[in-house]
Amino acid sequence: MDGDKKFRVFNRCKYDIGVNLMSGQQPNIKAGSFVMLSVNDILYIESTSKRKIFSAKMLVAVDEDGKDVELEELGGFPDPYSLPHLNDEEIVDKLNKPAKAIAAWLKDIEEPEELHAIFKVAKTLDLSASKLKVIQAKMPNKDVLEDDEE
């Protein structure tokens, strides 16, 4: 594929994602928005980022027809060990379970991006005190009991 061909790259997360381009530019892709990036930029971002953000579907390239473009189609190699980014429905489903089940689920989640997504969704739900304590214990730097002014 032509390395200069551009695609809309959507941020499917609830927070902004900053990326480094080959040119030295560092665009910040706002939550829910997109930027135009070349195939070369997309492959560079994926190869240099610690968390493989295209493999995890945090950022998604979209063609002119609105169809998601897989990394393989661009000439890249997805990280087979990268877990997909949690979407809101999955998080709500997990947070609707008992506190012990939530604790077991959260035990293995260490990625800051995933924890932040869980935190943002949890703030929108009317959760019991026991569930909030479990979430707070996993994320001591965030206050799930405070009102968010974002």
N, C-alpha and C positions, 0 to 999 in steps of 0.2 A: 504494500500500500504506500502511496505517496506520503512521505514524512511531513510535507507541508500542508496536507489537507487538514482543515479545521473542523472540529466538532464542538457542539455545546456540551460542556461538562457541568452536570448538576450536582449540587451538594444535597444529599438526601438525609443529612443529619439535622439535629436541632440546635446546632452550634456552628460557628464559622470555622473554616479550615484554611489555614495558610499553607501555601506550597512554594517550593523553590523551582524556578525554571532554569534551563541551560543558559539563558541570557543573563542570569543574575537577578532578574525581576522576582519579586515575592508577592504575587497577588493573594489577597484574602478573599476566599469564596464564601459569601454570606450564606447562612442557613436558608435552605429552600430556594436559592437562586442559582445562576449559572454564569460561567465565563466561557469564552471561545478559546480553545487550545488546540494546537497542532498535534498530530500523531506523535511527532518527536517529543513534544512537551509531555504528553500523557505517558509515554514510555519512560521518559527520564524521571518523572515524578514517581512512578511505580517502582522503578529500579533503585531509587535513592532513598525512598521513605522507609523508616523503621517499621511502621505499621503499613502493610500493603493496602492502601486505601482504595484502590480500584478493585483488587481481588476481594476485599471485604464489602464492596458495593457502597462505600461511604460516598465516593465520587463515582458518577456514572456518565460515560460518554454516550451521547444520543445523536443519531443521524438526522438528516433533514426531514425524514418521515415520522420522527418522534419515537423511533425504535431504539432500544438499548443496544449498544455496540459492545460486544464482548472483547476482552483484552486480546484473545487469540486472533480475532479478526483484524486487529491493528498491528499484528506482528509481535505481540508480547507474550509472555508466559505468566499465567496467573500463579500465585502462591498456593500450592495445594494444602498448606497448613493454616491458611488464613480463614478464620471463621467469619461468616457473614455478619454484618452489623445488625444489631437487634432493631426491629421496627417497633413502632408504638403498640401495635396489636399484640405482638409477642410479649412485650413488657407488661402490658395491662393484664394479659392472661396469667403471667407468672405472679404478679402482685395481688391477684385475686385469690391466690392459694393461701393456706394457713401459714402463720409466721415461721414454723419449723421448715416448711417446704421452701419458703423464700430464703431462709438462711442457708439451706443446702444448695440452692441454686446460685446464690451470691458467692458462696465459698470459693468457687473456681474462677470467678470473673475478676481479672486483675487489670484489664486494659482501661486506662483513664477515660477513653472515649465512650466505652460501653457503660461505665459507672456513671458518667455524666448524663448519658441518655436515660438511664434508669432513674436518676435523681430528678431530671426534668419532668418525666412522666409521673413519678410518685408525687411530686408537688401539685399535680393537677387532680389527683384522686383523693377521695375521702377515706383514708386508711386508718385502721385501728392503731391504738398506741403501741401494741405489741409489734405490729408490722413496722411502724416508724422507728422503733428502737432497734430492730434488726437492721434496717437500712442505715440508720445513723451509726451503728457499730461498724458497718462495712466502710462507711464514708465519713470518718470523723471530722474531716475538713469542711464538710458541707452541713448546713443546718436545715434538715428537712422540716423542722417545726416553725421556722421563720417564714414570714411572707416574702416572696421574691419580688423585687422591684424592677425586673428587666422588662 
